[in-house]
Amino acid sequence: MPAWWTNLKIREQRLIALGAVISFFLIFYTLILSPLASHNQELRDSLQNKVKLIEWMQVTDAKIRKHQKQNSSHATGSSILSIVQNQLNSDELQKHVTEMKQNENNAVYLNLHNLQFEKLATFLATISKEEHLTITRLSLVPVNKKGIVNAEVEMKT
């Protein structure tokens, strides 16, 4: 190679050297610098998105806690049992109740027999939306008549 290089004119040697330097910088930029820069930008974008997500989560958490405090003050202790009892009476479902009790964990357990499914669905929707009680367990067993079920329901604040 030294013989080949020495046979070139000075101008050609400089041109080849300049081409080698430019090629080196292009390869360095393409293979190393550009991927690092784009990865760095992706990390910055990801960080900004995660910061926005955390801010949203904190605001939403505060709203949820406020809502939970309002709900817990709305229906606590023995008032849950009375709320369920009042709703059963207003929906004329009391005759279908075979068992109703309040558990230690502030939950109300209901056992209903020979009840129309539509009336049960309306009762559960009302108790959930208007009284802000959560249905934690629901078991439905169809009876031989069409649209009639036996139900076990557990709900709490």
DSSP file (Angstrom, degrees, kcal/mol; ACC not computed):
  #  RESIDUE AA STRUCTURE BP1 BP2  ACC     N-H-->O    O-->H-N    N-H-->O    O-->H-N    TCO  KAPPA ALPHA  PHI   PSI    X-CA   Y-CA   Z-CA
    1    1 A M     >        0   0    0      0, 0.0     4,-2.8     0, 0.0     5,-0.3   0.000 360.0 360.0 360.0 -39.2    0.0    0.0    0.0
    2    2 A P  H  >  +     0   0    0      0, 0.0     4,-2.4     0, 0.0     5,-0.2   0.879 360.0  51.1 -57.8 -34.3    2.8    2.5    0.7
    3    3 A A  H  > S+     0   0    0      2,-0.2     4,-1.3     1,-0.2     5,-0.1   0.910 110.9  47.6 -68.7 -40.4    3.9    2.1   -3.0
    4    4 A W  H  4 S+     0   0    0      2,-0.2     4,-0.5     1,-0.2    -1,-0.2   0.916 113.8  48.0 -63.2 -44.0    0.4    2.7   -4.2
    5    5 A W  H >< S+     0   0    0     -4,-2.8     3,-1.0     1,-0.2    -2,-0.2   0.891 110.1  51.1 -66.3 -41.0    0.1    5.8   -2.0
    6    6 A T  H 3< S+     0   0    0     -4,-2.4    -1,-0.2    -5,-0.3    -2,-0.2   0.766 101.6  61.5 -71.2 -23.6    3.4    7.2   -3.0
    7    7 A N  T 3< S+     0   0    0     -4,-1.3    -1,-0.2    -3,-0.2    -2,-0.2   0.654  89.5  91.2 -75.0 -14.9    2.6    6.8   -6.7
    8    8 A L  S <  S-     0   0    0     -3,-1.0     2,-0.1    -4,-0.5    -3,-0.0  -0.487  84.3-111.2 -81.1 152.1   -0.4    9.2   -6.3
    9    9 A K     >  -     0   0    0     -2,-0.2     4,-2.5     1,-0.1     5,-0.2  -0.390  30.1-108.6 -75.2 160.3    0.0   12.9   -6.8
   10   10 A I  H  > S+     0   0    0      1,-0.2     4,-2.5     2,-0.2     5,-0.2   0.893 120.5  52.9 -57.5 -42.8   -0.3   15.2   -3.7
   11   11 A R  H  > S+     0   0    0      1,-0.2     4,-2.1     2,-0.2    -1,-0.2   0.901 110.3  46.9 -62.2 -41.5   -3.6   16.5   -4.9
   12   12 A E  H  > S+     0   0    0      2,-0.2     4,-2.6     1,-0.2    -2,-0.2   0.881 110.8  52.8 -67.3 -39.3   -5.0   12.9   -5.2
   13   13 A Q  H  X S+     0   0    0     -4,-2.5     4,-2.6     2,-0.2    -2,-0.2   0.923 111.0  46.5 -62.3 -44.0   -3.6   12.0   -1.8
   14   14 A R  H  X S+     0   0    0     -4,-2.5     4,-2.8     2,-0.2    -2,-0.2   0.903 112.0  51.0 -64.7 -40.4   -5.3   15.0   -0.2
   15   15 A L  H  X S+     0   0    0     -4,-2.1     4,-2.3    -5,-0.2    -2,-0.2   0.916 112.9  45.0 -63.7 -43.6   -8.6   14.2   -2.0
   16   16 A I  H  X S+     0   0    0     -4,-2.6     4,-2.5     2,-0.2    -2,-0.2   0.906 113.8  49.9 -66.9 -41.6   -8.5   10.5   -0.8
   17   17 A A  H  X S+     0   0    0     -4,-2.6     4,-2.4     2,-0.2    -2,-0.2   0.918 112.0  48.0 -63.0 -43.1   -7.6   11.6    2.7
   18   18 A L  H  X S+     0   0    0     -4,-2.8     4,-2.7     1,-0.2    -2,-0.2   0.908 111.8  50.0 -63.4 -42.0  -10.4   14.1    2.7
   19   19 A G  H  X S+     0   0    0     -4,-2.3     4,-2.7     2,-0.2    -2,-0.2   0.883 110.5  50.4 -62.6 -38.9  -12.8   11.5    1.4
   20   20 A A  H  X S+     0   0    0     -4,-2.5     4,-2.6     2,-0.2    -2,-0.2   0.908 111.6  47.3 -66.3 -42.0  -11.7    9.1    4.1
   21   21 A V  H  X S+     0   0    0     -4,-2.4     4,-2.4     2,-0.2    -2,-0.2   0.937 114.4  46.3 -65.5 -46.0  -12.2   11.7    6.9
   22   22 A I  H  X S+     0   0    0     -4,-2.7     4,-2.4     1,-0.2    -2,-0.2   0.919 113.4  49.5 -62.1 -43.2  -15.7   12.6    5.5
   23   23 A S  H  X S+     0   0    0     -4,-2.7     4,-2.7     2,-0.2     5,-0.2   0.907 109.6  52.2 -61.5 -41.8  -16.6    8.9    5.2
   24   24 A F  H  X S+     0   0    0     -4,-2.6     4,-2.7     1,-0.2    -2,-0.2   0.937 111.6  45.5 -59.7 -47.1  -15.4    8.3    8.7
   25   25 A F  H  X S+     0   0    0     -4,-2.4     4,-2.6     2,-0.2    -2,-0.2   0.877 112.9  50.5 -66.0 -37.5  -17.6   11.1   10.1
   26   26 A L  H  X S+     0   0    0     -4,-2.4     4,-2.8     2,-0.2     5,-0.2   0.926 113.7  44.6 -64.9 -44.4  -20.6   10.0    8.0
   27   27 A I  H  X S+     0   0    0     -4,-2.7     4,-2.8     2,-0.2     5,-0.4   0.915 114.0  50.3 -66.1 -41.9  -20.3    6.4    9.2
   28   28 A F  H  X>S+     0   0    0     -4,-2.7     4,-2.1    -5,-0.2     5,-1.9   0.924 114.5  44.3 -60.9 -45.2  -19.8    7.6   12.8
   29   29 A Y  I  <>S+     0   0    0     -4,-2.6     5,-3.0     3,-0.2    -2,-0.2   0.926 117.4  44.8 -65.5 -44.7  -22.9    9.8   12.6
   30   30 A T  I  <5S+     0   0    0     -4,-2.8    -2,-0.2    -5,-0.2    -1,-0.2   0.902 123.5  32.2 -68.6 -42.6  -25.0    7.2   10.9
   31   31 A L  I  <5S+     0   0    0     -4,-2.8    -2,-0.2    -5,-0.2    -1,-0.2   0.755 136.4  10.3 -90.9 -24.8  -24.0    4.2   13.2
   32   32 A I  I  X5S+     0   0    0     -4,-2.1     4,-1.7    -5,-0.4    -3,-0.2   0.773 123.4  42.7-121.1 -56.9  -23.4    5.9   16.5
   33   33 A L  I  ><S+     0   0    0     -5,-1.9     4,-2.5     1,-0.2     5,-0.2   0.918 113.0  48.6 -69.1 -46.6  -24.4    9.5   16.9
   34   34 A S  H  ><S+     0   0    0     -5,-3.0     4,-2.6    -6,-0.2     5,-0.3   0.931 112.3  47.4 -64.2 -47.4  -27.8    9.5   15.2
   35   35 A P  H  > S+     0   0    0      0, 0.0     4,-2.4     0, 0.0    -1,-0.2   0.900 113.6  49.6 -61.1 -37.5  -29.2    6.4   17.0
   36   36 A L  H  X S+     0   0    0     -4,-1.7     4,-2.4     2,-0.2    -2,-0.2   0.917 112.0  47.8 -65.2 -42.4  -28.0    7.8   20.3
   37   37 A A  H  X S+     0   0    0     -4,-2.5     4,-2.2     2,-0.2    -1,-0.2   0.912 113.8  46.1 -65.9 -42.5  -29.7   11.2   19.6
   38   38 A S  H  X S+     0   0    0     -4,-2.6     4,-2.3     2,-0.2    -1,-0.2   0.892 113.2  49.5 -69.0 -37.3  -33.0    9.6   18.5
   39   39 A H  H  X S+     0   0    0     -4,-2.4     4,-2.3    -5,-0.3    -2,-0.2   0.902 109.9  52.0 -65.3 -39.6  -33.0    7.2   21.5
   40   40 A N  H  X S+     0   0    0     -4,-2.4     4,-2.1     2,-0.2    -2,-0.2   0.913 110.3  48.1 -61.1 -43.2  -32.3   10.3   23.8
   41   41 A Q  H  X S+     0   0    0     -4,-2.2     4,-2.6     2,-0.2    -2,-0.2   0.890 109.6  52.8 -66.0 -39.6  -35.3   12.1   22.2
   42   42 A E  H  X S+     0   0    0     -4,-2.3     4,-2.7     1,-0.2    -1,-0.2   0.903 109.4  49.5 -61.3 -41.1  -37.5    9.0   22.7
   43   43 A L  H  X S+     0   0    0     -4,-2.3     4,-2.4     2,-0.2    -2,-0.2   0.896 110.5  49.9 -65.5 -39.9  -36.5    8.9   26.4
   44   44 A R  H  X S+     0   0    0     -4,-2.1     4,-2.4     2,-0.2    -2,-0.2   0.925 112.7  46.7 -63.6 -44.4  -37.3   12.6   26.8
   45   45 A D  H  X S+     0   0    0     -4,-2.6     4,-2.4     2,-0.2    -2,-0.2   0.915 112.6  50.1 -63.0 -42.9  -40.7   12.1   25.1
   46   46 A S  H  X S+     0   0    0     -4,-2.7     4,-2.4     1,-0.2    -2,-0.2   0.902 110.1  50.6 -62.4 -41.0  -41.4    9.1   27.2
   47   47 A L  H  X S+     0   0    0     -4,-2.4     4,-2.4     2,-0.2    -2,-0.2   0.920 109.8  49.9 -63.5 -44.2  -40.5   11.0   30.4
   48   48 A Q  H  X S+     0   0    0     -4,-2.4     4,-2.3     1,-0.2    -2,-0.2   0.913 111.7  48.9 -61.3 -42.3  -42.8   13.9   29.4
   49   49 A N  H  X S+     0   0    0     -4,-2.4     4,-2.3     1,-0.2    -1,-0.2   0.894 111.9  48.6 -64.0 -39.6  -45.7   11.4   28.8
   50   50 A K  H  X S+     0   0    0     -4,-2.4     4,-2.5     2,-0.2    -2,-0.2   0.866 109.5  51.9 -70.5 -35.3  -45.1    9.7   32.1
   51   51 A V  H  X S+     0   0    0     -4,-2.4     4,-2.4     2,-0.2    -2,-0.2   0.928 111.2  47.9 -64.6 -43.7  -44.9   13.0   34.0
   52   52 A K  H  X S+     0   0    0     -4,-2.3     4,-2.5     1,-0.2    -2,-0.2   0.904 111.5  51.0 -61.8 -41.0  -48.3   14.0   32.4
   53   53 A L  H  X S+     0   0    0     -4,-2.3     4,-2.7     2,-0.2    -2,-0.2   0.912 109.8  49.1 -63.4 -42.7  -49.7   10.6   33.4
   54   54 A I  H  X S+     0   0    0     -4,-2.5     4,-2.4     2,-0.2    -2,-0.2   0.914 110.8  50.3 -63.5 -42.6  -48.5   11.0   37.0
   55   55 A E  H  X S+     0   0    0     -4,-2.4     4,-2.1     2,-0.2    -2,-0.2   0.930 112.3  47.2 -61.3 -44.3  -50.1   14.4   37.2
   56   56 A W  H  X S+     0   0    0     -4,-2.5     4,-2.8     1,-0.2     5,-0.2   0.912 111.4  51.5 -62.6 -42.2  -53.4   13.1   35.8
   57   57 A M  H  X S+     0   0    0     -4,-2.7     4,-2.8     1,-0.2    -1,-0.2   0.890 109.0  50.4 -62.8 -39.7  -53.3   10.1   38.2
   58   58 A Q  H  X S+     0   0    0     -4,-2.4     4,-2.1     2,-0.2    -1,-0.2   0.914 112.7  45.8 -66.4 -42.1  -52.7   12.5   41.2
   59   59 A V  H  X S+     0   0    0     -4,-2.1     4,-2.0     2,-0.2    -2,-0.2   0.931 115.7  46.5 -64.7 -45.0  -55.7   14.6   40.2
   60   60 A T  H  X S+     0   0    0     -4,-2.8     4,-2.7     1,-0.2    -2,-0.2   0.892 110.0  53.8 -65.2 -39.7  -57.9   11.6   39.6
   61   61 A D  H  X S+     0   0    0     -4,-2.8     4,-2.8     1,-0.2    -1,-0.2   0.912 108.0  50.3 -60.6 -42.6  -56.8   10.0   42.9
   62   62 A A  H  X S+     0   0    0     -4,-2.1     4,-2.2     1,-0.2    -1,-0.2   0.906 111.5  48.5 -62.5 -40.9  -57.8   13.2   44.7
   63   63 A K  H  X S+     0   0    0     -4,-2.0     4,-2.5     2,-0.2    -2,-0.2   0.916 112.1  48.7 -64.7 -42.7  -61.2   13.1   43.0
   64   64 A I  H  X S+     0   0    0     -4,-2.7     4,-2.9     2,-0.2    -2,-0.2   0.928 111.5  49.0 -64.1 -45.0  -61.7    9.5   43.8
   65   65 A R  H  X S+     0   0    0     -4,-2.8     4,-2.3     2,-0.2    -1,-0.2   0.907 111.9  49.1 -61.6 -41.3  -60.7   10.0   47.5
   66   66 A K  H  X S+     0   0    0     -4,-2.2     4,-2.1    -5,-0.2    -1,-0.2   0.918 112.8  47.8 -63.0 -43.1  -63.1   12.9   47.7
   67   67 A H  H  X S+     0   0    0     -4,-2.5     4,-2.5     1,-0.2    -2,-0.2   0.893 110.9  51.1 -65.1 -40.5  -65.9   10.9   46.1
   68   68 A Q  H  X S+     0   0    0     -4,-2.9     4,-2.9     2,-0.2     5,-0.2   0.892 108.9  51.1 -65.1 -38.9  -65.2    7.9   48.5
   69   69 A K  H  X S+     0   0    0     -4,-2.3     4,-1.9     2,-0.2    -1,-0.2   0.908 110.9  48.6 -64.5 -40.5  -65.4   10.2   51.5
   70   70 A Q  H  X S+     0   0    0     -4,-2.1     4,-1.2     2,-0.2    -2,-0.2   0.918 114.7  45.7 -63.8 -42.6  -68.7   11.6   50.3
   71   71 A N  H  X S+     0   0    0     -4,-2.5     4,-2.1     2,-0.2    -2,-0.2   0.894 111.4  50.8 -68.7 -40.1  -70.0    8.1   49.7
   72   72 A S  H  < S+     0   0    0     -4,-2.9    -1,-0.2     1,-0.2    -2,-0.2   0.859 112.0  47.4 -68.9 -32.1  -68.8    6.7   53.0
   73   73 A S  H  < S+     0   0    0     -4,-1.9     3,-0.3    -5,-0.2    -1,-0.2   0.761 110.1  55.8 -76.3 -22.6  -70.4    9.6   54.9
   74   74 A H  H  < S+     0   0    0     -4,-1.2     2,-0.4     1,-0.3    -2,-0.2   0.893 122.7  17.5 -74.1 -40.9  -73.6    9.0   52.9
   75   75 A A  S  < S+     0   0    0     -4,-2.1     2,-0.3    57,-0.1    -1,-0.3  -0.829  80.6 143.0-139.7  97.9  -74.0    5.3   53.8
   76   76 A T    >   -     0   0    0     -2,-0.4     3,-1.8    -3,-0.3     4,-0.3  -0.917  54.9 -17.6-131.5 159.6  -72.2    3.9   56.8
   77   77 A G  T >> S-     0   0    0     -2,-0.3     3,-1.2     1,-0.3     4,-0.6  -0.134 127.3  -4.9  53.9-132.8  -72.8    1.4   59.6
   78   78 A S  H 3> S+     0   0    0      1,-0.3     4,-1.7     2,-0.2    -1,-0.3   0.683 121.5  76.5 -70.9 -16.8  -76.4    0.5   60.2
   79   79 A S  H <> S+     0   0    0     -3,-1.8     4,-2.6     1,-0.2    -1,-0.3   0.802  86.7  61.8 -65.5 -26.4  -77.6    3.1   57.6
   80   80 A I  H <> S+     0   0    0     -3,-1.2     4,-2.5    -4,-0.3    -1,-0.2   0.936 103.8  48.5 -62.3 -45.2  -76.6    0.7   54.8
   81   81 A L  H  X S+     0   0    0     -4,-0.6     4,-2.5     1,-0.2    -1,-0.2   0.907 113.0  47.2 -61.4 -42.0  -79.1   -1.8   56.0
   82   82 A S  H  X S+     0   0    0     -4,-1.7     4,-2.8     2,-0.2    -1,-0.2   0.865 109.8  53.6 -70.0 -35.0  -81.8    0.8   56.3
   83   83 A I  H  X S+     0   0    0     -4,-2.6     4,-2.3     2,-0.2    -2,-0.2   0.940 112.2  44.2 -62.3 -46.4  -81.0    2.1   52.8
   84   84 A V  H  X S+     0   0    0     -4,-2.5     4,-2.5     2,-0.2    -2,-0.2   0.917 113.7  51.1 -64.2 -42.7  -81.3   -1.4   51.3
   85   85 A Q  H  X S+     0   0    0     -4,-2.5     4,-2.3    -5,-0.2    -2,-0.2   0.926 110.8  48.3 -60.6 -46.0  -84.5   -2.0   53.3
   86   86 A N  H  X S+     0   0    0     -4,-2.8     4,-2.5     1,-0.2    -1,-0.2   0.897 112.1  48.9 -62.3 -40.6  -86.1    1.3   52.1
   87   87 A Q  H  X S+     0   0    0     -4,-2.3     4,-2.0     2,-0.2    -1,-0.2   0.893 110.0  51.4 -68.1 -38.1  -85.2    0.5   48.5
   88   88 A L  H  <>S+     0   0    0     -4,-2.5     5,-2.9     1,-0.2     6,-0.7   0.917 112.3  47.2 -61.6 -42.5  -86.6   -3.0   48.8
   89   89 A N  H ><5S+     0   0    0     -4,-2.3     3,-1.0     3,-0.2    -2,-0.2   0.911 111.5  49.4 -66.0 -42.3  -89.8   -1.5   50.2
   90   90 A S  H 3<5S+     0   0    0     -4,-2.5    -1,-0.2     1,-0.3    -2,-0.2   0.829 114.3  45.2 -69.4 -29.3  -90.1    1.2   47.5
   91   91 A D  T 3<5S-     0   0    0     -4,-2.0    -1,-0.3    -5,-0.2    -2,-0.2   0.407 111.4-123.6 -89.6   2.4  -89.5   -1.4   44.7
   92   92 A E  T < 5S+     0   0    0     -3,-1.0    -3,-0.2    -4,-0.3    -2,-0.1   0.904  74.7 125.5  55.8  46.9  -92.0   -3.8   46.5
   93   93 A L    > < +     0   0    0     -5,-2.9     3,-1.9    -6,-0.1     4,-0.4   0.379  33.6 101.1-110.0  -0.2  -89.5   -6.6   46.7
   94   94 A Q  G >  S+     0   0    0     -6,-0.7     3,-1.4     1,-0.3    -1,-0.1   0.835  74.8  61.5 -57.9 -35.3  -89.7   -7.2   50.5
   95   95 A K  G 3  S+     0   0    0      1,-0.3    -1,-0.3    -3,-0.1    -2,-0.1   0.698 101.3  54.4 -67.1 -17.0  -91.9  -10.3   50.0
   96   96 A H  G <  S+     0   0    0     -3,-1.9    17,-2.6    16,-0.1     2,-0.5   0.533  83.6 104.2 -92.3  -7.6  -89.1  -12.0   48.1
   97   97 A V  E <   +A  112   0A   0     -3,-1.4    15,-0.2    -4,-0.4     3,-0.1  -0.633  34.7 167.3 -80.3 123.4  -86.5  -11.5   50.8
   98   98 A T  E    S+     0   0A   0     13,-3.2     2,-0.3    -2,-0.5    -1,-0.2   0.632  72.1  13.6-104.2 -22.2  -85.8  -14.7   52.7
   99   99 A E  E     +A  111   0A   0     12,-1.4    12,-2.6     2,-0.0    -1,-0.4  -0.965  58.1 171.3-155.0 136.3  -82.7  -13.4   54.5
  100  100 A M  E     +A  110   0A   0     -2,-0.3     2,-0.3    10,-0.2    10,-0.2  -0.941  17.0 152.0-146.8 123.9  -81.1  -10.0   55.0
  101  101 A K  E     -A  109   0A   0      8,-2.2     8,-3.5    -2,-0.3     2,-0.5  -0.981  38.5-123.2-149.4 159.9  -78.1   -9.4   57.3
  102  102 A Q  E     -A  108   0A   0     -2,-0.3     6,-0.2     6,-0.2     2,-0.0  -0.918  28.1-144.5-108.0 128.4  -75.2   -7.0   57.8
  103  103 A N    >   -     0   0    0      4,-3.4     3,-1.0    -2,-0.5     4,-0.1  -0.246  28.3-102.8 -83.0 173.9  -71.7   -8.5   57.9
  104  104 A E  T 3  S+     0   0    0      1,-0.3    -1,-0.1     2,-0.1    -2,-0.0   0.824 116.9  63.6 -65.9 -32.3  -68.8   -7.4   60.1
  105  105 A N  T 3  S-     0   0    0      1,-0.1    -1,-0.3     2,-0.1     3,-0.1   0.083 123.1 -99.4 -85.9  26.5  -67.1   -5.7   57.1
  106  106 A N  S <  S+     0   0    0     -3,-1.0    51,-0.6     1,-0.2     2,-0.3   0.825  82.4 133.2  64.2  34.5  -70.0   -3.3   56.6
  107  107 A A  E     - B   0 156A   0     49,-0.2    -4,-3.4    -4,-0.1     2,-0.5  -0.881  50.5-136.5-115.5 148.5  -71.6   -5.3   53.8
  108  108 A V  E     -AB 102 155A   0     47,-3.1    47,-2.2    -2,-0.3     2,-0.5  -0.898  13.9-156.3-106.6 132.1  -75.3   -6.2   53.5
  109  109 A Y  E     -AB 101 154A   0     -8,-3.5    -8,-2.2    -2,-0.5     2,-0.4  -0.919  11.3-173.1-109.2 130.6  -76.2   -9.8   52.4
  110  110 A L  E     -AB 100 153A   0     43,-3.2    43,-2.5    -2,-0.5     2,-0.5  -0.964  13.2-166.0-124.0 140.4  -79.5  -10.4   50.7
  111  111 A N  E     -AB  99 152A   0    -12,-2.6   -13,-3.2    -2,-0.4   -12,-1.4  -0.982  16.5-176.7-123.4 117.7  -81.2  -13.7   49.8
  112  112 A L  E     -AB  97 151A   0     39,-3.1    39,-2.6    -2,-0.5     2,-0.4  -0.921   5.8-161.6-119.3 139.1  -84.1  -13.3   47.4
  113  113 A H  E     +     0   0A   0    -17,-2.6    37,-0.2    -2,-0.4    -2,-0.0  -0.938  64.1   1.3-124.7 146.1  -86.4  -16.0   46.1
  114  114 A N  E    S+     0   0A   0     -2,-0.4     2,-0.4     1,-0.2    -1,-0.2   0.920  84.4 155.9  50.5  57.7  -88.8  -16.3   43.1
  115  115 A L  E     - B   0 149A   0     34,-2.5    34,-2.9    -3,-0.2     2,-0.2  -0.899  48.8-110.9-116.6 139.8  -88.1  -12.8   41.9
  116  116 A Q  E  >  - B   0 148A   0     -2,-0.4     4,-2.0    32,-0.2    32,-0.2  -0.505  24.4-134.7 -67.4 134.8  -88.5  -11.4   38.4
  117  117 A F  H  > S+     0   0    0     30,-2.9     4,-2.7     1,-0.2     5,-0.2   0.871 103.2  56.6 -61.0 -38.4  -85.1  -10.8   36.9
  118  118 A E  H  > S+     0   0    0     29,-0.3     4,-2.2     1,-0.2    -1,-0.2   0.902 107.5  48.4 -61.7 -41.2  -86.2   -7.4   35.5
  119  119 A K  H  > S+     0   0    0     -3,-0.2     4,-2.5     2,-0.2    -1,-0.2   0.897 111.7  50.0 -66.1 -39.2  -87.2   -6.2   39.0
  120  120 A L  H  X S+     0   0    0     -4,-2.0     4,-2.7     2,-0.2     5,-0.2   0.922 110.2  49.9 -63.5 -44.1  -83.9   -7.4   40.4
  121  121 A A  H  X S+     0   0    0     -4,-2.7     4,-2.4     1,-0.2    -2,-0.2   0.904 111.7  48.4 -62.4 -41.5  -81.9   -5.6   37.7
  122  122 A T  H  X S+     0   0    0     -4,-2.2     4,-2.4     2,-0.2    -1,-0.2   0.921 111.9  49.6 -64.0 -44.0  -83.8   -2.4   38.4
  123  123 A F  H  X S+     0   0    0     -4,-2.5     4,-2.6     1,-0.2     5,-0.2   0.930 112.7  46.6 -59.9 -46.9  -83.3   -2.7   42.1
  124  124 A L  H  X S+     0   0    0     -4,-2.7     4,-1.9     1,-0.2    -1,-0.2   0.888 112.3  50.0 -66.1 -39.2  -79.5   -3.3   41.6
  125  125 A A  H  X S+     0   0    0     -4,-2.4     4,-2.8    -5,-0.2     5,-0.3   0.918 113.4  46.5 -64.7 -42.4  -79.2   -0.4   39.2
  126  126 A T  H  X>S+     0   0    0     -4,-2.4     4,-2.3     2,-0.2     5,-1.1   0.933 113.1  47.5 -65.7 -46.5  -81.0    1.9   41.6
  127  127 A I  H  <5S+     0   0    0     -4,-2.6     6,-1.8     1,-0.2    -1,-0.2   0.840 116.9  45.4 -65.5 -32.2  -79.0    0.8   44.7
  128  128 A S  H  <5S+     0   0    0     -4,-1.9     4,-0.4    -5,-0.2    -2,-0.2   0.925 122.4  32.3 -76.4 -46.2  -75.8    1.2   42.7
  129  129 A K  H  <5S+     0   0    0     -4,-2.8    -3,-0.2    -5,-0.2    -2,-0.2   0.936 128.9  30.9 -80.7 -48.0  -76.4    4.5   41.0
  130  130 A E  T  <5S+     0   0    0     -4,-2.3    -3,-0.2    -5,-0.3    -2,-0.1   0.875 129.8  33.3 -83.8 -37.8  -78.6    6.4   43.5
  131  131 A E  S   <S-     0   0    0     -5,-1.1    -1,-0.2    -4,-0.2    -3,-0.2   0.503  98.0-131.5 -98.5  -4.5  -77.3    5.1   46.8
  132  132 A H        +     0   0    0     -4,-0.4     2,-0.4    -6,-0.3    -4,-0.2   0.839  51.8 150.6  58.4  38.1  -73.7    4.5   45.7
  133  133 A L        -     0   0    0     -6,-1.8     2,-0.5   -53,-0.0    24,-0.2  -0.792  40.4-134.3 -97.4 146.0  -73.4    1.0   47.0
  134  134 A T  E     -C  156   0A   0     22,-3.9    22,-2.4    -2,-0.4     2,-0.8  -0.856   9.0-134.8-102.8 131.2  -71.2   -1.5   45.3
  135  135 A I  E     +C  155   0A   0     -2,-0.5    20,-0.3    20,-0.2     3,-0.1  -0.754  27.3 175.1 -84.5 112.5  -72.4   -5.0   44.5
  136  136 A T  E     +     0   0A   0     18,-2.1     2,-0.3    -2,-0.8    19,-0.2   0.716  65.6  18.5 -93.2 -23.0  -69.5   -7.2   45.6
  137  137 A R  E     +C  154   0A   0     17,-1.8    17,-2.7     2,-0.0     2,-0.4  -0.984  59.9 176.4-150.8 137.5  -71.1  -10.5   44.9
  138  138 A L  E     -C  153   0A   0     -2,-0.3     2,-0.4    15,-0.2    15,-0.2  -0.972   1.5-179.9-144.3 125.9  -74.1  -11.7   42.9
  139  139 A S  E     -C  152   0A   0     13,-2.5    13,-2.4    -2,-0.4     2,-0.4  -0.990   7.2-171.2-128.1 123.7  -75.3  -15.2   42.4
  140  140 A L  E     -C  151   0A   0     -2,-0.4    11,-0.2    11,-0.2    -2,-0.0  -0.945   6.2-175.5-118.5 134.5  -78.4  -15.9   40.2
  141  141 A V  E     -C  150   0A   0      9,-2.8     9,-2.8    -2,-0.4     2,-0.1  -0.986  24.8-129.8-127.4 120.7  -80.1  -19.3   39.9
  142  142 A P  E     -C  149   0A   0      0, 0.0     7,-0.3     0, 0.0     2,-0.2  -0.409  17.7-144.7 -70.5 145.4  -83.0  -19.6   37.4
  143  143 A V        -     0   0    0      5,-2.7     5,-0.3     2,-0.4     4,-0.1  -0.589  34.6 -95.5-100.0 168.1  -86.2  -21.1   38.6
  144  144 A N  S    S+     0   0    0     -2,-0.2     2,-0.2     2,-0.1     5,-0.0   0.766 104.0  82.7 -58.9 -26.6  -88.4  -23.3   36.4
  145  145 A K  S >  S-     0   0    0      1,-0.1     3,-1.4     2,-0.0    -2,-0.4  -0.540  95.4-100.1 -80.1 146.3  -90.6  -20.3   35.5
  146  146 A K  T 3  S+     0   0    0      1,-0.2    -1,-0.1    -2,-0.2     3,-0.1  -0.469 103.6   6.3 -69.3 128.9  -89.4  -18.0   32.7
  147  147 A G  T 3  S+     0   0    0      1,-0.2   -30,-2.9    -2,-0.2     2,-0.4   0.485 100.4 119.1  81.8   3.2  -87.7  -14.8   33.9
  148  148 A I  E <   +B  116   0A   0     -3,-1.4    -5,-2.7    -5,-0.3     2,-0.3  -0.870  37.8 173.4-106.7 135.4  -87.8  -15.9   37.6
  149  149 A V  E     -BC 115 142A   0    -34,-2.9   -34,-2.5    -2,-0.4     2,-0.4  -0.917  32.6-133.0-135.9 160.3  -84.6  -16.2   39.6
  150  150 A N  E     - C   0 141A   0     -9,-2.8    -9,-2.8    -2,-0.3     2,-0.4  -0.944  36.5-166.3-105.8 137.6  -83.3  -16.8   43.1
  151  151 A A  E     -BC 112 140A   0    -39,-2.6   -39,-3.1    -2,-0.4     2,-0.5  -0.966  25.3-163.1-134.1 143.7  -80.5  -14.4   44.0
  152  152 A E  E     -BC 111 139A   0    -13,-2.4   -13,-2.5    -2,-0.4     2,-0.4  -0.997  24.1-178.3-118.3 125.6  -77.9  -13.9   46.6
  153  153 A V  E     -BC 110 138A   0    -43,-2.5   -43,-3.2    -2,-0.5     2,-0.4  -0.976  15.0-172.4-130.1 136.1  -76.5  -10.4   46.6
  154  154 A E  E     +BC 109 137A   0    -17,-2.7   -18,-2.1    -2,-0.4   -17,-1.8  -0.999  15.9 171.0-126.5 131.3  -73.8   -8.8   48.7
  155  155 A M  E     +BC 108 135A   0    -47,-2.2   -47,-3.1    -2,-0.4     2,-0.3  -0.968   5.6 169.9-139.2 153.6  -73.2   -5.0   48.6
  156  156 A K  E      BC 107 134A   0    -22,-2.4   -22,-3.9    -2,-0.3   -49,-0.2  -0.936 360.0 360.0-152.8 173.7  -71.2   -2.5   50.5
  157  157 A T              0   0    0    -51,-0.6   -50,-0.1    -2,-0.3   -22,-0.1   0.488 360.0 360.0 -74.7 360.0  -70.1    1.1   50.4
